[in-house]
Amino acid sequence: MNCNWTKAWFLLADNAAGGFGGWASILTLWLPIIFIFWFLLIRPQRQEQQKRQQMLLAIKKNDRVITAGGIYGVVTNVHREADEVTIKVDEATNTKLRVTLGSIARVLGDDTAEPSPSK
């Protein structure tokens, strides 16, 4: 059975090579597909990475942030050389965490309030 498939592939290859355009028809088919793929997948991902990089570069002291683990905190120190951020997570006990700069998921604006514990 494998022999029949092999013969069929060779016959199809012979017909395609001798006939209707060869590489020109293949390029005409694949170039729009590659362009659409790049425009819909790769370009938006690069833009998102650039926005995230700008957000991480703009982090400064007293910014309210959320880590990738879901921890809310206020930035107390930023060590860009060490790729490290210190955040205060509890005002009452002055609890601080050292996390990598890349683990900051989001910087909260003034309009975003920290969720209050349910009563």
C-alpha positions as CSV (number, residue, x, y, z in Angstrom):
1,M,0.0,0.0,0.0
2,N,2.9,2.4,0.8
3,C,4.2,1.7,-2.7
4,N,1.0,3.0,-4.3
5,W,1.1,6.2,-2.3
6,T,4.7,6.7,-3.3
7,K,3.9,6.3,-7.0
8,A,1.0,8.7,-6.7
9,W,3.2,11.4,-5.1
10,F,5.8,11.0,-7.9
11,L,3.1,11.2,-10.5
12,L,1.7,14.4,-8.9
13,A,5.2,15.9,-8.7
14,D,5.8,15.2,-12.4
15,N,2.5,16.8,-13.4
16,A,3.1,19.9,-11.2
17,A,6.7,20.5,-12.4
18,G,5.8,20.3,-16.1
19,G,2.7,22.3,-16.1
20,F,1.2,25.6,-15.0
21,G,3.8,27.9,-13.5
22,G,5.9,26.1,-10.9
23,W,7.3,28.5,-8.3
24,A,5.3,31.5,-9.5
25,S,2.0,29.9,-8.7
26,I,3.3,28.7,-5.3
27,L,4.5,32.2,-4.4
28,T,1.2,33.7,-5.5
29,L,-0.5,31.3,-3.1
30,W,1.8,31.5,-0.1
31,L,2.7,35.3,0.0
32,P,-0.8,36.4,0.9
33,I,-1.1,33.6,3.5
34,I,2.3,34.7,5.1
35,F,1.2,38.3,5.0
36,I,-2.1,37.6,6.7
37,F,-0.4,35.4,9.3
38,W,2.2,38.1,10.1
39,F,-0.5,40.8,10.2
40,L,-2.9,38.9,12.5
41,L,-0.5,37.1,14.8
42,I,3.1,38.3,14.9
43,R,2.5,42.1,14.6
44,P,0.0,42.3,17.5
45,Q,2.2,40.2,19.7
46,R,5.2,42.5,19.1
47,Q,3.1,45.5,19.9
48,E,1.9,43.9,23.1
49,Q,5.5,43.1,24.1
50,Q,6.6,46.7,23.4
51,K,3.7,48.1,25.6
52,R,4.7,45.7,28.4
53,Q,8.4,46.7,28.1
54,Q,7.4,50.4,28.3
55,M,5.2,49.7,31.3
56,L,8.1,47.9,33.1
57,L,10.5,50.8,32.3
58,A,8.1,53.3,33.7
59,I,7.6,51.7,37.1
60,K,8.7,54.0,39.9
61,K,8.5,54.3,43.6
62,N,4.9,54.5,45.1
63,D,3.3,52.9,42.0
64,R,0.5,50.5,42.9
65,V,1.1,47.2,41.1
66,I,-0.2,43.6,40.8
67,T,2.3,40.8,40.5
68,A,1.8,37.8,38.2
69,G,0.8,35.8,41.3
70,G,-2.1,38.3,42.1
71,I,-0.4,40.1,45.0
72,Y,-1.3,43.8,45.3
73,G,1.4,46.1,46.5
74,V,3.1,49.5,46.4
75,V,6.6,49.8,44.9
76,T,9.1,50.9,47.5
77,N,12.4,50.3,45.5
78,V,13.3,49.6,41.9
79,H,16.7,48.1,41.2
80,R,16.9,48.0,37.4
81,E,20.4,46.6,37.3
82,A,19.4,43.6,39.4
83,D,16.0,43.3,37.7
84,E,14.4,43.5,41.1
85,V,11.5,45.4,42.6
86,T,10.6,45.7,46.3
87,I,6.9,46.1,47.0
88,K,5.1,46.7,50.3
89,V,2.1,44.4,50.6
90,D,0.8,45.2,54.1
91,E,0.8,48.7,55.7
92,A,0.0,47.4,59.2
93,T,3.0,45.1,59.5
94,N,5.2,46.8,56.9
95,T,5.6,43.5,55.0
96,K,7.7,43.8,51.9
97,L,8.5,41.4,49.1
98,R,11.3,41.4,46.6
99,V,10.2,40.2,43.2
100,T,11.7,40.3,39.7
101,L,10.7,43.2,37.5
102,G,9.2,40.8,35.0
103,S,6.8,39.4,37.6
104,I,4.9,42.7,37.7
105,A,1.7,42.0,35.7
106,R,0.1,45.4,35.8
107,V,0.5,48.9,37.2
108,L,-2.7,50.1,38.7
109,G,-4.0,53.6,38.0
110,D,-5.6,56.0,40.5
111,D,-9.1,55.0,39.4
112,T,-8.4,51.3,40.2
113,A,-9.2,50.6,43.8
114,E,-7.8,47.6,45.7
115,P,-10.5,45.1,46.4
116,S,-11.7,45.4,50.0
117,P,-12.1,42.2,52.1
118,S,-15.6,41.0,52.2
119,K,-17.4,41.5,55.5
